[in-house]
Amino acid sequence: MYSDTYDVLKELVTLTNASDVLDVLWSTRNACYPGYGVFDALFSVLIELGLLKEASECFLRMSSFRVLPKARSCNYLLHKLSKLGDKNSSLKFFDDMIESGIVPTVYTYNIMIGYLCKDGDLNAAKRLFAQMKDIGIDPDIVTYNSLIDGIGKYGELEDMVSLYKEMKCLPDVVTYNTLINCLCRSGRMVVAFEYLHDMKKSDLKPNVVTYSIFIDVFAKEGMLLGAIKFFVDMRRVGLAPNEFTYTSLIDAHFKAGKVDEALKLVKEMLEVGVKLNVVTYATLIDGLCNEGNIKEAEEVFRVMSKDGIVPNLEVYTALIHGYIKSKRLVDAFNILEQMKENNIRPDTLLYGIVLWSVCSDEKFEEAKVLFDKMKGLGIEGNYVIYTILADAYFKAGKSIEAQTLLNEMQERGISPTVVTYSALIDGLCRLGFVQEAMDHFRSMPKMGLQPNVVAYTALIHGLCKNKCLGAAEKIFDEMLGKGILPDKIVYTSLIDGNLKQGNIQDALDLRRRMTESGLELDLHAYTALICGLSKNGQVPQARIFFDEMIEKGVKPDEVVFSCLIRKYQEIGNLEEVLALQSEMLKRGLTTWTNMLENYTTLHFRFELEREMGHIAPLQQPHAFARNRRRNHRMCRALRTLAGDVFLYELALLSVYKAPSELTS
């Protein structure tokens, strides 16, 4: 009978308006079957048909008749309103429910607390949490999980842990995943692993989400080995990676410069039937653009469109970023036009990227015009935009303009963030204002901000650059004490700082700690080690790290080669000089002409440096021609490879003739 009633009411509502149907039902209430279930049915029909405004109005009229729908039906409307993101209507209907005398259930509170947490209104969520306990409704696992997630994502980690400890019900996998996720996002990896251990002790098995969280955070921190370990482990225990897992690991490989491995994962993803989603495409395009493979990124963009995946803001942003890095501003602005045609509104981040490109060229007037144009389109500058502009001014030495922007930001009521402070600290350190940078760092808690890995990194890097190694090491210890894991930049800065002060063993210890923490050395780290060790006379050790970086797929650049070549030149090891120059040639970092010209002028450079007192008298030019037979064989090999008789003869001349003869 209920089904028939439901169908009749649905037809009546579609033919006329809800208010008329309610009037008819009320006028015939005495002729109906005892009870008012038909009114609850009408209320439910309106919700199912998506007539939420009409349902709310119907509820108010029913309340005036003292005929109330069931709490379950009211929860249904509350759920629908919250899903639409209609905060005002959700709060009003919740209040109307309570005032009408309907007793809310734990499900009622779960709907509201979950929605308010997602909306970021933690104070309101906490008030409802206290209210439900006051009226005798015990929070269940859903209540706790929603509130733990909301508090944790807001950065209130101590409150999050306190709430977890007060739970009256047993935590589930979602609880632990929420705790781990929030801790990882805040850089508290050590504590996150403790909760993973607690989770396993509670006989709860980590699921795909658990593994994916760790893989994602390792990817974002540049810890490729850690990401791979969790990826292997999850498959070992029988869990199939999903699109989120694959996307995170692909991102990790791109960040490590392992493009081929990233593309292999994409292929594997497709082979096992996991479809690429828009986030995966955005990661692919972003990774390829960052590696300078703009043509491949354009091809992925075309394939994406053919697959029916509509590009989102992140995809367009990645592509525009790629064009800007490739100095293809016309193409970047074409994509902006395409976004406009597809009704995708650029956000402040995208404008920030464009502003960054203009500021990088120190075109500050153009940046100001673009900033004004952005505001003219109704996109107000937020802390991201102000940070980009202030950072650019700081780097250009325009501290007055930068400070003016930061003052304007505060006048407009835009709250500073950790990112803003990090840029400020970095900018001040670049200008040598170390004490001012320290003062701003220490003032962050007063502004309700806790320094994260980015802020610590900016300060440690700046202190090392300004030869304040002792202060940098104290900040490093403080960082570790708070459970914040240092990133590659921190370790690289400290390694570089120690080597510049001759602290070789301390630098090597830092390198060991870096690798033990799961961080792989990148080009910058290897450059600091190789150049620093070379300058400290530890050439054999520097060469070991040079060979290691090549084995690990890190491509040395001209700076690395130059450090080693210069040192081998100083100690008179022509064979190593030539070997390194040959390696440069293979990698396209030099030409045959430059290589042989460098070889023939080697005597000149050392003779000149000796006469000017730059090298010790014992380092004579003839050291390069001690073994003339060996050098002759090397030159013949060069001739075979170069195919240039003139250059070959010039090389021979450099071996068998004195420098004075070569100048004639």
Beta strands, then each sheet from edge to edge (+ up, - down):
end
